[in-house]
Amino acid sequence: MTRCTNRRWTRRNLVVGGVAALVILNARGQSGRNAPLVDAAGRGDLAQVQRLIAQGAPIEQRDAAGRTPVLAATAGNHLAVVQALIARGADVNVQDHQRDSAFLLAGARGHTDIVRATLAAGANLKSTNRYGGTALIPACHYGHVDTVRLLLTTPIDVDHVNNLGWTALLEAVILGDGGPAHGEIVKLLIARKADVNLADLQGVTPLGHARQRGQQAIADLLVAAGGR
Protein backbone atom coordinates (compact mmCIF):
# COMPACT_ATOMS: atom_id res chain seq x y z
CA MET A 1 0.00 0.00 0.00
CA THR A 2 1.43 3.41 -0.97
CA ARG A 3 2.02 6.32 1.42
CA CYS A 4 -0.79 8.26 -0.27
CA THR A 5 -3.18 5.35 0.21
CA ASN A 6 -2.14 5.13 3.86
CA ARG A 7 -2.99 8.80 4.38
CA ARG A 8 -6.40 8.34 2.75
CA TRP A 9 -7.04 5.25 4.94
CA THR A 10 -6.08 7.17 8.09
CA ARG A 11 -8.37 10.08 7.19
CA ARG A 12 -11.18 7.62 6.48
CA ASN A 13 -10.71 6.00 9.91
CA LEU A 14 -10.81 9.38 11.61
CA VAL A 15 -14.03 10.33 9.83
CA VAL A 16 -15.70 6.99 10.55
CA GLY A 17 -14.57 7.12 14.16
CA GLY A 18 -15.94 10.61 14.55
CA VAL A 19 -19.28 9.63 13.07
CA ALA A 20 -19.45 6.61 15.37
CA ALA A 21 -18.77 8.79 18.40
CA LEU A 22 -21.57 11.14 17.37
CA VAL A 23 -23.93 8.21 16.93
CA ILE A 24 -23.10 6.96 20.44
CA LEU A 25 -23.65 10.40 21.94
CA ASN A 26 -26.95 10.78 20.12
CA ALA A 27 -28.04 7.35 21.31
CA ARG A 28 -27.53 8.51 24.86
CA GLY A 29 -30.01 11.29 24.35
CA GLN A 30 -28.89 14.19 26.50
CA SER A 31 -26.59 12.30 28.82
CA GLY A 32 -23.00 13.22 29.51
CA ARG A 33 -21.96 16.69 30.53
CA ASN A 34 -24.67 18.49 28.57
CA ALA A 35 -27.53 17.86 30.97
CA PRO A 36 -29.11 21.24 31.73
CA LEU A 37 -32.17 19.81 33.44
CA VAL A 38 -30.01 17.75 35.79
CA ASP A 39 -27.91 20.83 36.53
CA ALA A 40 -30.94 23.01 37.24
CA ALA A 41 -32.48 20.34 39.47
CA GLY A 42 -29.23 19.97 41.37
CA ARG A 43 -29.17 23.73 42.04
CA GLY A 44 -32.77 23.67 43.20
CA ASP A 45 -33.75 26.12 40.47
CA LEU A 46 -37.44 25.24 40.21
CA ALA A 47 -38.26 27.96 37.68
CA GLN A 48 -35.52 26.78 35.33
CA VAL A 49 -36.55 23.16 35.79
CA GLN A 50 -40.11 24.01 34.80
CA ARG A 51 -38.88 26.08 31.88
CA LEU A 52 -36.67 23.28 30.54
CA ILE A 53 -39.43 20.70 30.88
CA ALA A 54 -41.81 23.00 29.00
CA GLN A 55 -39.19 23.23 26.26
CA GLY A 56 -39.12 19.45 25.95
CA ALA A 57 -36.15 18.39 28.08
CA PRO A 58 -36.37 14.64 28.85
CA ILE A 59 -37.54 14.03 32.41
CA GLU A 60 -35.03 11.16 32.69
CA GLN A 61 -32.11 13.10 31.25
CA ARG A 62 -28.76 11.90 32.64
CA ASP A 63 -25.46 13.62 33.37
CA ALA A 64 -21.96 12.15 33.15
CA ALA A 65 -22.44 10.35 36.49
CA GLY A 66 -25.70 8.82 35.31
CA ARG A 67 -27.79 11.02 37.60
CA THR A 68 -31.32 11.93 36.61
CA PRO A 69 -32.88 15.31 37.53
CA VAL A 70 -34.85 13.83 40.43
CA LEU A 71 -31.69 12.23 41.83
CA ALA A 72 -29.74 15.50 41.51
CA ALA A 73 -32.55 17.36 43.26
CA THR A 74 -32.54 14.76 46.03
CA ALA A 75 -28.80 15.17 46.51
CA GLY A 76 -29.39 18.86 47.17
CA ASN A 77 -32.46 18.20 49.36
CA HIS A 78 -34.61 20.31 47.05
CA LEU A 79 -38.03 18.99 47.98
CA ALA A 80 -40.07 21.31 45.75
CA VAL A 81 -38.04 20.33 42.71
CA VAL A 82 -38.35 16.64 43.56
CA GLN A 83 -42.12 17.02 43.86
CA ALA A 84 -42.34 18.89 40.56
CA LEU A 85 -40.33 16.23 38.76
CA ILE A 86 -42.37 13.41 40.28
CA ALA A 87 -45.54 15.19 39.16
CA ARG A 88 -44.15 15.07 35.61
CA GLY A 89 -43.49 11.33 35.87
CA ALA A 90 -39.90 11.13 37.12
CA ASP A 91 -38.87 7.60 38.10
CA VAL A 92 -37.61 7.62 41.71
CA ASN A 93 -36.02 4.17 41.30
CA VAL A 94 -33.61 4.95 38.44
CA GLN A 95 -30.04 4.43 39.66
CA ASP A 96 -26.88 6.24 38.62
CA HIS A 97 -23.43 4.78 38.00
CA GLN A 98 -22.83 4.26 41.73
CA ARG A 99 -26.31 2.74 42.21
CA ASP A 100 -27.93 5.69 43.98
CA SER A 101 -31.59 6.40 43.25
CA ALA A 102 -33.71 9.24 44.57
CA PHE A 103 -35.29 6.86 47.08
CA LEU A 104 -32.06 5.23 48.23
CA LEU A 105 -30.14 8.49 48.49
CA ALA A 106 -32.93 10.23 50.39
CA GLY A 107 -32.90 7.39 52.90
CA ALA A 108 -29.14 7.53 53.34
CA ARG A 109 -29.10 11.32 53.68
CA GLY A 110 -32.06 11.46 56.06
CA HIS A 111 -34.19 13.60 53.72
CA THR A 112 -37.39 12.33 55.28
CA ASP A 113 -39.80 14.49 53.27
CA ILE A 114 -38.20 13.32 50.05
CA VAL A 115 -38.38 9.71 51.23
CA ARG A 116 -42.10 10.27 51.81
CA ALA A 117 -42.49 11.72 48.32
CA THR A 118 -40.63 8.81 46.71
CA LEU A 119 -42.69 6.28 48.64
CA ALA A 120 -45.85 7.89 47.31
CA ALA A 121 -44.33 7.72 43.82
CA GLY A 122 -43.73 3.99 43.97
CA ALA A 123 -40.29 3.62 45.56
CA ASN A 124 -38.98 0.06 45.28
CA LEU A 125 -38.47 -1.11 48.87
CA LYS A 126 -36.34 -4.01 47.66
CA SER A 127 -33.89 -1.84 45.71
CA THR A 128 -30.32 -1.85 46.98
CA ASN A 129 -27.34 0.50 46.88
CA ARG A 130 -23.76 -0.28 45.90
CA TYR A 131 -23.23 -2.02 49.24
CA GLY A 132 -26.23 -4.24 48.73
CA GLY A 133 -28.24 -2.42 51.38
CA THR A 134 -31.82 -1.18 51.34
CA ALA A 135 -32.70 2.43 52.14
CA LEU A 136 -33.23 1.42 55.77
CA ILE A 137 -29.67 0.27 56.46
CA PRO A 138 -27.76 3.54 55.85
CA ALA A 139 -30.57 5.48 57.53
CA CYS A 140 -29.86 3.41 60.65
CA HIS A 141 -26.10 3.84 60.20
CA TYR A 142 -26.29 7.64 60.13
CA GLY A 143 -28.82 7.96 62.95
CA HIS A 144 -31.68 9.40 60.89
CA VAL A 145 -34.41 8.65 63.40
CA ASP A 146 -37.33 10.24 61.55
CA THR A 147 -36.36 8.55 58.30
CA VAL A 148 -36.06 5.18 60.00
CA ARG A 149 -39.40 5.66 61.68
CA LEU A 150 -41.03 6.43 58.32
CA LEU A 151 -39.41 3.50 56.52
CA LEU A 152 -40.55 1.13 59.26
CA THR A 153 -44.17 2.02 58.49
CA THR A 154 -43.66 0.26 55.13
CA PRO A 155 -43.18 -3.47 54.42
CA ILE A 156 -39.40 -2.96 53.99
CA ASP A 157 -37.36 -5.99 55.04
CA VAL A 158 -36.06 -5.14 58.51
CA ASP A 159 -33.63 -8.08 58.47
CA HIS A 160 -32.19 -7.58 54.99
CA VAL A 161 -28.46 -8.44 54.96
CA ASN A 162 -26.11 -6.29 52.85
CA ASN A 163 -22.88 -7.28 51.13
CA LEU A 164 -20.94 -6.76 54.36
CA GLY A 165 -23.16 -9.24 56.16
CA TRP A 166 -24.90 -6.53 58.19
CA THR A 167 -28.58 -5.92 58.92
CA ALA A 168 -30.00 -2.51 59.81
CA LEU A 169 -29.65 -3.42 63.49
CA LEU A 170 -26.04 -4.49 63.11
CA GLU A 171 -25.20 -1.33 61.19
CA ALA A 172 -26.86 0.86 63.83
CA VAL A 173 -24.60 -0.72 66.45
CA ILE A 174 -21.37 -1.19 64.49
CA LEU A 175 -21.33 2.20 62.76
CA GLY A 176 -23.42 4.15 65.25
CA ASP A 177 -22.07 6.07 68.22
CA GLY A 178 -24.26 4.49 70.88
CA GLY A 179 -25.93 7.84 71.58
CA PRO A 180 -29.59 8.79 71.88
CA ALA A 181 -30.34 8.73 68.15
CA HIS A 182 -28.95 5.26 67.61
CA GLY A 183 -30.56 4.09 70.83
CA GLU A 184 -33.94 5.24 69.54
CA ILE A 185 -33.31 3.49 66.24
CA VAL A 186 -32.50 0.25 68.04
CA LYS A 187 -35.80 0.60 69.95
CA LEU A 188 -37.67 1.13 66.67
CA LEU A 189 -36.05 -1.90 65.06
CA ILE A 190 -36.82 -4.08 68.07
CA ALA A 191 -40.44 -2.89 68.03
CA ARG A 192 -40.59 -3.89 64.35
CA LYS A 193 -39.45 -7.41 65.35
CA ALA A 194 -35.92 -7.20 63.97
CA ASP A 195 -33.97 -10.39 64.72
CA VAL A 196 -31.77 -9.27 67.61
CA ASN A 197 -29.61 -12.39 67.32
CA LEU A 198 -28.89 -12.28 63.61
CA ALA A 199 -25.08 -12.28 63.60
CA ASP A 200 -22.58 -10.87 61.11
CA LEU A 201 -20.29 -12.92 58.87
CA GLN A 202 -17.93 -13.51 61.79
CA GLY A 203 -20.73 -14.77 64.01
CA VAL A 204 -20.86 -11.67 66.22
CA THR A 205 -24.37 -10.64 67.27
CA PRO A 206 -25.63 -7.06 67.75
CA LEU A 207 -25.28 -7.56 71.52
CA GLY A 208 -21.68 -8.72 71.08
CA HIS A 209 -20.86 -5.63 69.05
CA ALA A 210 -22.61 -3.32 71.52
CA ARG A 211 -20.59 -4.75 74.39
CA GLN A 212 -17.34 -4.53 72.41
CA ARG A 213 -18.02 -0.84 71.81
CA GLY A 214 -19.09 0.00 75.35
CA GLN A 215 -22.65 0.83 74.25
CA GLN A 216 -24.22 -0.17 77.54
CA ALA A 217 -27.62 1.45 77.00
CA ILE A 218 -28.02 -0.32 73.65
CA ALA A 219 -26.75 -3.57 75.12
CA ASP A 220 -29.44 -3.32 77.81
CA LEU A 221 -32.13 -2.83 75.13
CA LEU A 222 -30.90 -5.89 73.25
CA VAL A 223 -30.77 -8.08 76.35
CA ALA A 224 -34.32 -7.04 77.25
CA ALA A 225 -35.38 -8.10 73.74
CA GLY A 226 -33.77 -11.52 74.08
CA GLY A 227 -30.36 -10.68 72.67
CA ARG A 228 -27.52 -13.10 73.28
N, C-alpha and C positions, 0 to 999 in steps of 0.2 A: 504494500500500500504506500502511495507517495505521500510526501510531507503535506502537500496541498489537500489530499484526501483526508489525511489525519486531522487537519485543521477544521475541514467541513464537518467531520464526524464529531469532533469535540464541541463545535458550535451547536450541532444538532442535539447532542446529549444535554447541553445546558438549557436549550429551549424546551426540550421534552421534560427535563427535570423541573423547570420553572412552572410549566403548565400543570404538571402533576401536583406540585406543591399548592398551586392555586385551587386545584380541584379538591384537595384534602381540606384546605381551609374553608372552602365553600360548603363542603359536606358537614363541617362542624357548625354550620349556621353562624352565629355570632359569638362563638367561644373564643378563647385566647384572651389577649390583652384588650381587644376592642369590645368591651362589654359595658356600655354606658348605663344600662339599667341596673346591673349588678353594682356598679360604682355608686350610683345615686342611692340605691337601697342601703348600701353599706354606710353612707354618710347620713342616712336618715332624712334625706331630702324628699319628703312626701310629694311636694308639688312637682318636682322633676320626675319622680317615678310615675305619677299620674300622666304627666305630659308625654313621656316616652311610651307608655302603654297605649295612649290614644294615638300615637304616631305609628303604632304597629310593632313595637319591640316585643320579641318573644318572651312570654312570662317565665319560661324555663331557660332563658339565656344563661350561658356559663362563662366564667372568666378562666384565666390560665390555671387556676387551682381547682377548677371544676365546680366552683361555688355557683349556686343559683341566686337570684335576687332575694328570695325569702331566707336563704341561709345567710347571706351577707347582712341582711337586716337583723337577723337573730343574733349574729355575732356582735352587733353594735347595740343590742337591746332596744331596738326601735320598734316598739309594739305597734304603733299606728301604721307603720309601713308594712309590717308583717300582716296585720289585719287587712290592709288594702290589697296586698298581693294574694292572700288567701281568698278574698272575695272575688278576685279575678281568676281563680282556679289554680293557684300555685300548689305544687305537690310538696307537702311538708316532709315526705319520706325520701326524696331524692338525695343521694349522698355524693359528696365531693371526692377528690382523690385520696383524702385521708379518712374517708368513711364517716364524715360528719354529715348529719342531716339537720334540718331546722329543729325537729323534735329532739334528737339526741343531744345536740349542742345546747339547746335551751335547758335540758335536764342537767347537763354537766355544769353549766354556768349558773344555775339557780335562777333563771329567768322565769319565774313561776307563771306570770300572766301569759307569756308566750307559750309555755308548756300547755296551759289551759286552751289557748287558741289552736294549737296544733292537735290536741286531743279532739277538739270539736271538729277539726278538719280531717279526721281519719288517721291520726298518727298510728304507725305500726308498732304495737307494744313489744313485738318479738324482734324488732330490728336491733342490730348490734353495731357498736363502734369498732375501731381498729384493734381494740383489746378484747373483743368478743363480749363486751358487756352491754347490758340494756341501759336505758336512760336512768334507771333507778340506782345502779351501782355507783357511778361517779357522783350522783347527787348525794349519796350517803357518804362517800369519801370526803367531799368538800364541806359537809355539814350544812347542806341547804335544807333546813327543817321544813319550811313551807312547801318546797318542791317535792320532798319525799312524802309529806302528808298527802299532797294532791295525787301523786302517782300511786299511792297505796289505796286510793279510792277506785282504782281501775283493776282489771284482772291481770295486771302485769305479774310475771313470775317472780315471786319474792325470793326463791331459792335458785335462781339462774346462776350458773357457774361460768365465769369468764375464762379467757385463755390462760390466766395466771392461776386458776384453780380457786378463785375467790368468789364468794357470794356477796350480796350487799351487806350482810351482817359482818362478814369477815373484813370487808373493805372499810367499814365504819370503825372497826376496832384497830386494824393494822395500820391504816393510813390516817385515822382520826387522831385527835389530841386528847381524848378522854374527858373533854370539857362538857359544859352543859348542852351544847348543840348536838354533839355526838351521843351524849347520854339520852337525849330526847329521841334521837333517831333510833337508837337501840330499843327504846321502849315501844316506838311505833312499829318496828319490825317484829318484835315479840308479840305485840297485840295482833299483828297480821298473821301470826302462826309461822313465822320464819323458823326453820330448823336450827335450834341453838347448838346442836351438836354436829352439824355438818362441817367436817374438817377440811383443811387445805390439802395440797398435794403431798405435804410432808406429814400429814396426820395430826396437825395441831388444830384444836378446836378454837372457836371464838373465846371461850373462857381461858384457854391456855395462853392465847395471845394477850388478852386483857391483863392477866397476871404477870406475864413477862414484861409488860409495859407499865406496870404500876397503876393501872386504871381500876382502882378499887371499887369506885361507884358503879362502873359498868360491870365489873366482875360480880358484884352483889346482885345486879339485875339479872345476869345470866344464870347465876346459881338459883335464884328464886324461880326462874323459868325452867329449871331442870337441866341446866348446863353442867357438863362434866369436863 
